[in-house]
Amino acid sequence: MSTGTCALGPYRADLVETYWRWEQDPALLVGYGRQQPESLEARTEGMAHQLRGDNIRFTVYDLAGGSPGGAGVATLPDPAVRTAEYVVMLGPEARGRGLGTAATRLVLDYAFHVTNLRMVWLKVLAPNKAGVRAYEKAGFRTAGTLREAGYWLGTVCDEILMDAPARDFTGPSVIRA
């Protein structure tokens, strides 16, 4: 699945070191509210578990250059109940160029038109203004606030709960095209 600037491909074991490098980026650690990095060995073990799981996982590719380059990961955990939590991670070099919005729209398109989910939801730390804007542009709306549920740069912060029901998903679909 692709747009002119972004594509989704399979989650790949041969990219575990790249995924791990992105996950160690301080801005990503802050964005997820994590306080500690993970070893490559632990990430490799986790990757093996993830590949055996039922979650839908994609590698996000940046199509802006001559050849597609890996830019991040997007996940829809536990679609068995016809809803799923959305998680996305972009490497530092891929941020600030609209790839997060494009990847999120592609994942929602897949979620609603291939796996027939009825709703996708996510949590984002309130100080992550760029993330909130990207999710809103892709079709998510604020559903509520979990007060003091996270940490941003060592300070307690709220988490925003956002959702995107299938009935609200409008705009171009690469699946239906």
N, C-alpha and C positions, 0 to 999 in steps of 0.2 A: 504494500500500500504506500502510495506516495502523493505528495503535492509537488509543486515546483521547487520547494526549498527543503523539504523534510520527507523522510521515508521511515517506515517501520519494517524491521526484519526480525528473524528469529533471535532469541536469547542464545548466546554462544559460549560454550565452555572455553574455547580458545581465547576469549576476551576477558577472562577472569582477572588478569593482572590490570588491564585497562579499567574495568569496573571498580576494582579495589582502589586504584589510584584516584579515580574520581571521588570515591566515598571517603577518602582521607583528606580531601580539601577542606580547610577550616570553614569556609563559607557554607559548605554542605553540612558539616557537622553542626554548625549553628542553626541552619535551616531546619534540620531534623530534631533539634533539641538534644542531640547526643553530646556527652561530655568526654568520650574517649574514642581513640582510633581503634581499628581492628587489625590484627596481623594478617599478612597475606595467606599464611597457612590456615587460619580460621576462616578466611573468606573463601578459599579454595574448597574447604570442607563444606561450608555453607552452600556454595555453588552446586556441589554434587547433590545435596539435599533438595535445592530449589529445582534442579532439572528433573528430579523424580516426582515433584509435587504436581498438583492440579492447577496452580495459578497460571494465568495467562501472562507471559512476559515477552517484552519486545526489546530489541536494541533500536535506539533512535539514531538515524543517520542524517548528517548534514549534507545536503545536495548542492550547496552554494558553490563549492569548488569544482574542479574538473572531475575528480572521482569521489564517490561517497566516502565520508569519513565518519567513524563512530562518534556520537556526540552525547549519548546518555542511555538511560534505561527507563522503561515505563512498565508498570505492573497493574494487573487487575486481580487481586487476591480473592479467592473463594467465590466464584460466580455461581455456585450451586443453588443459592437461594434467589437467583435472578437479580441480585444487586451485588455491587462490588465496591470495595474501597480502591481508590486510585492512588498510586504512588509513582512519582517521576523523579529522576535524578539526571541532571545535565553536568557534564564536565565543565571546568572553569572556562575553557576556550570556546565553549558553545553558548555561553550565556549572553543575554542582552541583545540578541538578534532575531527574536521572534520564534525560535525553534521550540521553546517550551509550549507556547500557544499552539503552534502547528502540530506538534507531537500529541498534545492533549486532544485536539480536535480529531486527529486520526484514530486515537485510541477510543474516543467516544463513538466515532463512526463504526468502528469494529465492534464495540460493545453492544451497540443498539441494532446494527444491521447484520452481524454475523452470529454473535452469541445470544442475541435477543434478550439482553438484560433490560430491566424496566427502570433501573436507576443506578447511577454511579455517584459515590460520595468521596470526600476527602477531608483531611484536617490540615490546616496550614497555620503556622505561628503568626499571630497578628502583626508583629513588626516586619514580616516578610512582604512588604508592599509590592515588590516586583512579582512575586509568586501569586499574590491575590489578584493583581491586574491580569496576569497571564491566564489564570483560571477563569476569571470573569469573561475575558475575550473569547475563550474557548466554549463558554456556555454554562459554566457553573454559577450558582447564586448562593448567597449566604443563607444558611438554614438555622444558625444559632452560634452561640459562643460558649466555650468551655473556659470558665474564668480561672485564671492562674494555673492552667494545666500544663504550661511549658516553660522553657527557659530560652532566652535570647541573649547571647553574650553575657551569661552569668546572672541575668536578671529574670525574675519571674515574669511571665507574660501570659496573655490569653491565647487560646487556640480557637481559630474560626472553623466551624463546621460548614462545609459547602456541599451542595448536591446538584445533580443534573439529571432530571427525569427524562426518559426517552421522548415523552410527548413534547418536551420543550426543545429538543435538538433540531435546530433548523440550519439552513445554509447548505453549502455544497457537500455532497457525499461522494467520495471516490469509490465507494462500494456500489452505490446505486447507479453511478455513471456507467 
